[in-house]
Amino acid sequence: MTVLIEPQAPKIRRASDVIEHGIGLRKILSSITKNWSLVVTLARRELTDLHAGQLGGAIWILVHPLLLLMVYGFLFTAVLKVRIGDRGPDDYLVYLFSGLAPWLLTQDVMVRSASVMVSNISIVKKVMFPIDVLVAKTVCASLLAQSILLVAVCLTALIVRGTIPWTFVLLPILGLIHVALLFGLALLLGSITPYFRDTPEFLRVFTTVNAFLIPTMYLPQWVPSKLQFILYINPFSHLIWCYQDAIYFGSIEHPWSWLLTLLFSVATLAAGAAVFIRLRHHIASVL
């Protein structure tokens, strides 16, 4: 009796002609979950190696973001003397920090993820290494470093206001939405940068300019009415308004921003996963 053996499907190799279709988010998350210990190790190493051999060591991870907040606070409250209505400088600090902290986190993830494949070219060219781990460790490293800012902002709001607003309970939900957005951006930027090497330079310009095009340092009504539309069409403005609702206003002042931020995060995550799953086996060939 003749036994028919079905041929096995060929394994997908890096730089092969096989193209994966669909969003592929489940595959990416499954790979990251399976290699989670590797993600944590690489994220921790990225932070510690940055200050290896220095006397302060990992303490600089705390010092840099906190010092940045102090500089911004001094500039806008002591030098420029910016106030919101008749409220004091401490109130403005809460407003400034509640928008600045999430933007600095977003900026850090975008800049790091744009260069993650190029800076790890020797790893990317290894056929068996799951490169989605590199994207995940980049997001985790940024979260570990920049989450210090968010804790500092919440403590500042608590000290200034003397009470904890009920909207603080929304921060975990908002944080999950924000992480989904960051992961989508990281997948998208990490996969297209090997093809468009000018992406990091574009991002440096974009993040610098966009810091002044979102309502972190000023109220929207301070902008001339003819230019206010720039704030409203900027999806990152709505992310900032959500954090300001949760930390500064203590109420949902921008309900549409919560919905738009959720939609923006879902769309970015889906787009980033779809592009990454389509290009990940070909990145090594263009590096």
C-alpha positions as CSV (number, residue, x, y, z in Angstrom):
1,M,0.0,0.0,0.0
2,T,1.3,3.3,-1.0
3,V,1.4,6.0,1.7
4,L,1.0,9.6,0.4
5,I,3.0,12.1,2.4
6,E,1.9,15.7,2.0
7,P,4.9,18.1,1.4
8,Q,5.5,20.5,4.3
9,A,5.1,24.2,3.7
10,P,8.4,26.0,3.3
11,K,9.5,28.0,6.3
12,I,9.4,31.7,5.8
13,R,12.9,33.1,5.9
14,R,14.1,36.6,6.2
15,A,14.4,38.4,2.8
16,S,12.2,35.7,1.1
17,D,9.6,36.3,-1.5
18,V,6.8,35.3,0.8
19,I,4.4,38.2,1.7
20,E,2.1,37.9,4.6
21,H,-1.2,39.6,4.2
22,G,-3.7,40.9,6.7
23,I,-3.2,42.9,9.9
24,G,-1.3,40.1,11.7
25,L,-1.6,41.7,15.1
26,R,-2.3,38.3,16.7
27,K,0.9,36.9,15.3
28,I,2.9,39.8,16.6
29,L,1.4,39.8,20.1
30,S,1.8,36.0,20.2
31,S,5.5,36.3,19.4
32,I,6.1,39.0,21.9
33,T,4.3,37.1,24.6
34,K,6.3,34.0,23.9
35,N,9.5,36.0,24.1
36,W,8.5,38.3,26.9
37,S,11.5,37.5,29.1
38,L,13.7,38.5,26.2
39,V,11.8,41.7,25.7
40,V,12.3,42.7,29.4
41,T,16.0,41.8,29.3
42,L,16.6,43.9,26.2
43,A,14.6,46.8,27.5
44,R,16.5,46.8,30.8
45,R,19.8,46.5,29.0
46,E,19.0,49.4,26.7
47,L,18.5,51.6,29.7
48,T,21.5,50.4,31.8
49,D,23.9,50.2,28.9
50,L,23.2,53.8,28.0
51,H,24.8,54.9,31.3
52,A,27.2,52.0,31.8
53,G,30.5,52.9,33.4
54,Q,29.1,56.2,34.7
55,L,29.2,57.1,38.4
56,G,25.5,57.9,38.5
57,G,24.6,54.9,36.5
58,A,20.8,54.2,36.2
59,I,20.1,57.3,38.4
60,W,20.4,59.4,35.3
61,I,17.3,57.7,34.0
62,L,15.4,59.5,36.8
63,V,17.4,62.8,36.7
64,H,17.0,63.6,33.0
65,P,13.2,63.7,32.7
66,L,12.7,65.3,36.1
67,L,15.3,68.0,35.3
68,L,13.6,68.7,32.0
69,L,10.3,69.3,33.8
70,M,12.0,71.6,36.2
71,V,13.5,73.6,33.4
72,Y,10.2,74.0,31.6
73,G,8.5,74.9,34.8
74,F,11.1,77.6,35.6
75,L,11.0,79.0,32.1
76,F,7.2,79.4,31.9
77,T,6.3,80.3,35.5
78,A,9.3,82.3,36.7
79,V,10.7,83.8,33.4
80,L,7.6,84.2,31.2
81,K,5.2,84.3,34.1
82,V,2.5,82.4,32.3
83,R,-0.8,82.1,34.3
84,I,-4.2,80.6,33.6
85,G,-6.7,83.3,34.6
86,D,-6.0,84.6,38.1
87,R,-4.6,81.3,39.3
88,G,-1.1,81.1,40.6
89,P,2.0,79.5,39.0
90,D,1.5,76.2,40.7
91,D,-1.8,75.7,38.9
92,Y,-0.2,76.4,35.6
93,L,2.5,73.9,36.4
94,V,-0.1,71.2,36.7
95,Y,-1.5,72.2,33.3
96,L,1.9,72.3,31.7
97,F,3.1,69.0,33.1
98,S,-0.1,67.1,32.4
99,G,0.3,67.7,28.7
100,L,4.1,67.7,28.4
101,A,4.7,64.3,30.1
102,P,2.5,62.2,27.6
103,W,4.0,64.1,24.6
104,L,7.6,63.5,25.7
105,L,6.8,59.8,26.1
106,T,5.2,59.8,22.6
107,Q,8.2,61.7,21.1
108,D,10.7,59.3,22.8
109,V,9.0,56.2,21.4
110,M,8.8,57.6,17.9
111,V,12.4,58.6,17.8
112,R,13.7,55.4,19.3
113,S,11.6,53.1,17.1
114,A,12.6,54.8,13.9
115,S,16.2,53.7,14.4
116,V,15.7,50.4,16.1
117,M,16.2,48.2,13.0
118,V,19.2,50.1,11.7
119,S,20.9,50.2,15.1
120,N,20.4,46.5,15.6
121,I,21.3,45.4,12.1
122,S,23.4,42.4,13.2
123,I,20.5,41.0,15.1
124,V,17.9,41.8,12.3
125,K,20.0,39.8,9.8
126,K,19.8,36.7,12.0
127,V,17.1,34.5,10.4
128,M,15.7,33.0,13.6
129,F,15.5,36.2,15.7
130,P,12.0,37.6,16.1
131,I,12.5,41.2,15.2
132,D,9.1,42.2,16.7
133,V,10.9,41.8,20.0
134,L,13.0,44.8,19.1
135,V,10.0,46.9,18.6
136,A,8.4,45.8,21.9
137,K,11.6,46.4,23.9
138,T,11.9,49.9,22.5
139,V,8.4,50.7,23.7
140,C,9.0,49.1,27.1
141,A,12.3,51.0,27.5
142,S,10.6,54.3,26.8
143,L,7.7,53.5,29.1
144,L,10.1,52.6,32.0
145,A,12.1,55.8,31.5
146,Q,9.3,58.3,30.7
147,S,6.7,57.0,33.1
148,I,8.6,58.7,35.8
149,L,7.3,62.0,34.4
150,L,3.7,60.9,34.7
151,V,4.2,59.9,38.3
152,A,5.8,63.2,39.0
153,V,2.9,65.0,37.4
154,C,0.3,63.2,39.5
155,L,2.3,64.0,42.6
156,T,2.5,67.6,41.6
157,A,-1.3,67.8,41.0
158,L,-1.9,66.1,44.4
159,I,0.4,68.6,46.2
160,V,-1.0,71.6,44.5
161,R,-4.7,70.7,44.7
162,G,-4.6,68.8,48.0
163,T,-7.1,66.3,46.7
164,I,-7.2,63.5,44.2
165,P,-9.8,64.1,41.4
166,W,-12.1,61.2,40.5
167,T,-10.7,61.3,37.0
168,F,-7.5,59.8,38.2
169,V,-9.3,56.4,37.9
170,L,-9.4,57.0,34.1
171,L,-5.6,57.1,33.9
172,P,-5.1,53.3,33.6
173,I,-7.7,53.2,30.8
174,L,-6.1,56.2,29.1
175,G,-2.7,54.6,29.6
176,L,-3.7,51.4,27.8
177,I,-5.1,53.5,24.9
178,H,-1.8,55.4,24.8
179,V,0.3,52.3,24.9
180,A,-1.7,50.8,21.9
181,L,-1.0,54.1,20.0
182,L,2.7,53.9,20.9
183,F,3.0,50.3,19.8
184,G,1.3,51.0,16.5
185,L,3.6,53.9,15.9
186,A,6.6,51.8,16.8
187,L,5.6,49.0,14.4
188,L,5.0,51.4,11.6
189,L,8.1,53.5,12.0
190,G,10.4,50.5,12.8
191,S,9.3,48.7,9.6
192,I,9.5,51.7,7.1
193,T,12.7,53.3,8.2
194,P,14.9,50.7,6.5
195,Y,13.2,51.6,3.3
196,F,13.2,55.4,3.9
197,R,16.4,56.3,5.7
198,D,15.4,59.9,6.2
199,T,12.6,59.0,8.5
200,P,14.6,59.7,11.8
201,E,15.5,63.2,10.5
202,F,11.9,63.9,9.6
203,L,10.8,62.7,13.0
204,R,13.2,65.0,14.8
205,V,11.8,68.0,12.9
206,F,8.2,66.8,13.3
207,T,8.5,66.2,17.1
208,T,10.2,69.5,17.7
209,V,7.6,71.5,15.7
210,N,4.6,69.5,16.9
211,A,5.5,70.2,20.6
212,F,4.3,73.8,19.8
213,L,1.3,72.7,17.8
214,I,-0.4,70.8,20.6
215,P,-2.0,72.6,23.6
216,T,0.7,71.7,26.2
217,M,2.0,75.2,27.0
218,Y,-1.1,77.3,26.2
219,L,-4.8,77.2,26.2
220,P,-6.6,76.7,22.8
221,Q,-8.4,80.0,23.2
222,W,-5.0,81.8,23.4
223,V,-4.5,80.9,19.7
224,P,-6.0,83.3,17.1
225,S,-9.4,82.0,16.0
226,K,-8.2,81.6,12.4
227,L,-5.4,79.2,13.4
228,Q,-7.3,77.1,16.1
229,F,-8.2,74.5,13.5
230,I,-4.5,73.4,13.5
231,L,-5.0,72.2,17.0
232,Y,-8.2,70.3,16.3
233,I,-7.0,68.5,13.2
234,N,-3.9,67.4,15.0
235,P,-4.6,63.9,16.5
236,F,-2.0,64.3,19.2
237,S,-3.9,67.4,20.5
238,H,-6.8,65.1,21.5
239,L,-4.4,62.8,23.3
240,I,-3.1,65.7,25.3
241,W,-6.7,66.9,26.1
242,C,-7.5,63.5,27.5
243,Y,-4.6,63.7,29.9
244,Q,-5.5,67.2,30.9
245,D,-9.0,66.1,31.6
246,A,-7.8,63.3,33.8
247,I,-5.1,65.3,35.7
248,Y,-5.7,69.0,35.4
249,F,-9.5,69.7,34.9
250,G,-10.7,66.8,37.0
251,S,-13.7,66.3,34.6
252,I,-14.4,65.3,31.1
253,E,-14.1,68.7,29.3
254,H,-13.3,67.1,25.9
255,P,-15.5,64.1,25.5
256,W,-15.0,63.9,21.7
257,S,-11.2,63.8,22.3
258,W,-11.6,60.6,24.2
259,L,-13.4,59.0,21.3
260,L,-11.1,60.3,18.7
261,T,-8.0,59.2,20.7
262,L,-9.4,55.7,21.0
263,L,-10.1,55.6,17.2
264,F,-6.7,57.0,16.4
265,S,-5.0,54.4,18.6
266,V,-6.9,51.5,17.1
267,A,-6.3,52.7,13.5
268,T,-2.6,53.3,14.2
269,L,-2.2,49.9,15.8
270,A,-4.0,48.2,12.9
271,A,-2.0,50.1,10.3
272,G,1.3,49.6,12.1
273,A,0.7,45.8,12.5
274,A,-0.4,45.4,8.8
275,V,2.7,47.2,7.5
276,F,5.1,45.4,9.9
277,I,3.7,41.9,9.1
278,R,4.0,42.6,5.4
279,L,7.6,43.9,5.5
280,R,9.3,42.1,8.4
281,H,10.8,39.2,6.4
282,H,12.3,41.7,3.9
283,I,13.9,44.3,6.2
284,A,17.2,42.5,6.4
285,S,17.6,42.6,2.6
286,V,17.5,46.4,2.5
287,L,19.7,47.1,5.5
